[in-house]
């Protein structure tokens, strides 16, 4: 009888270990949804090799157009990134326009490294990018596309801090306020810089 009990106990322990190794989805992450509008402001910090740069931002999505204005602490716009159905544009403070097919390609062209700009809105909304492999760390951080992503939440479950890290850099976004509306765009617009 003791042998059967030991075998059963051992099997249950092994089963419990297997179950605890299958990581459930942390409660503050969910599958990507569609957002008709997204509007937020905040502060952005990028750190590469112990060197950091900081800026304020205004970020909107409306009519299928996503625009990020990068501002000085005094509120002057020093650059704008805009993505629409035709691709992505960057507009510098002198009015010069740079273009590429994807935000990552444009950041590679302008900065020398690819930033995951295309997916920031998804991660900021507490979602993982659909149709792309993802996983979670033991402490509930999202792992996707070579980044480890964590969030600090406000009382209403909206994101207060979004932190992305990989071997080369870290990106920290602190949101002061934000609003969003679920659904598909009612019409498709284009970046204002396209004329």
N, C-alpha and C positions, 0 to 999 in steps of 0.2 A: 504494500500500500504506500509506503514511504517513497519507493522508487517511482511509482506512477505520479505521486504528488510532486516530486522533484522534477520529473520530465515535464509535467503540465506547467509547473511554475516557471521552468526554464523557457518553454515555448511562449508563454504569456509575456515574459520579460523581453524575449527576442522580438515578439510582435509589437510590443510597446515601443521598443527602440526603433523599429522600422517605421512605425507611425509617426514618431516624433521627428524623424529625419525627412519626412515629406512636409515641406514648408507650406503652410496655408498662406493665402493672400492676406497681408496685413490689412487691418480694417480701414486705414486711411489711403489706400490705393485702389483704383478700379480700372476697368477697361475703358479705352478711349471712347468718348461720345462726341457728337457734333455740336458746335456752338455757333449760333448765328452772329452774336456780338460778344466782344470781350473788350473791356476798357480798364486800364490800370495805370498807376504811377508808382514810382519807387526809386530805389538806388541800386546801382549795379557795381560790383567789384570783380575784377578779373586778376588772378594772381598766377604768374608764370615764373618759375625759378626764383622764388622769393622776391620778385618785383611785381608790384601791383599798380593797377590803374582803376580809377573810380569815376563814376558819372551818375547823373540822374537820368531817368527815362520816363517818357509818356508812351504807352503802348495801346494801340486800338486794333480791333478787327471789326470791319463792317462791310457789307456787300461783297464779301469774298476777298477783301483787301486787308492785309495786315501791315501796320505801320508802326515802327519804333523810332521815336525821336530821341536822340541822345543829347542831353543838355548839360551845361556847366552848372555849378551850384547857384549861380545867379539867374539861371533860367534861360540863357541863350542857347539856341539849338546849334550844335557843332556838327551834327550829321544826322542823316535819316536813312533808315533801312525800310524798304517797302517790298512786299511780295504780293503778286496777284497771279492770275491764271497764265500770264505771259512769261513769268519768271520773277527774278528779284533784281532790285536796283538799290544802289547806295548813292546818296547825294551828300557831298561834303559841304562845309561852311562857305566855300567859294562858288557853289553852284555846279561843280563838276559832277557828272553822272558816271557811275560804274555799273556794269550789268553782268549777270551770269544766269545760268539755268537754275541753280539751287543756292540757297543761303550759305550752305557749307562751302561751295565752290567760290562764292564771292568773298567770304571771310578769309579763305585760303589765299585768294588773289590779293586782298588788301592788307591782311595782317601777317600772312605767312603760316597760319595754322587754321584748321577748320573748327569753327564753333558750331554746336548743335542748335543753331537758331531756329531751324524749322520745327524742332520738337519742344522748344521751351514752353510754348503755350499749353501743350498737352501735359507736360510734367508739372507746370505751375497749377494746373487744374486738378492735380492729384491722380493722374491717369497714366497708364503706360501706352506707348505707341502701338496701335493695332497692327497685326500681321508682321510684327518684328519680335524675335525671341526676347524674353525677359525673365528675370528671376528676382529673388529677394535675399538680403543678408539676414543673419540670425536676429539682428536688431531692427528689422523692418524697413531697411533702405531698399529702394528699387535699383536693380542692375540692368542696364539696357544700353546697347550701342557703344559699349566701352566706357560708360559712365556709371558712377555710383551716385544716386540721387536721393537726397533726404529733404524733408520738409518740417518746418515748425508751423503749427496751426494757430489761428485765432479761435476765440470761443465759438464762433459760428462755423468752424471747420474749414474756413477759407485759408489759403496759404499766406503766412506772414513772412517766412523766410524759405527760399528755395536754394539749396546748395548742391552743386554738381562737382564731382571730383574724378579725375583720372590720373595717370602717372605723370602727366606733363603740367596740368593746370587745375585750378579750381575757379568756379564761377559762383558768386553769391548774389542773389537778388533779394532785396528787402522791399516788400510791397506795402505802400502806405494806405492805399484804398483800391478796391476793384469791384467791378460788376460784370455780369455776363448773362446772356440769354441763350437758352438751348434751342437747337434746330438748325436748319439749313438756311443759307442766305436767300433773301427774297429776290434779289437781283445781283448780277455780277458787275462790279465796278473795275476800275483800273487805278494804278498808282498815279497820283497827281503829277509826279515828275515826268510822266510820259507825255504830258501835254494834252 
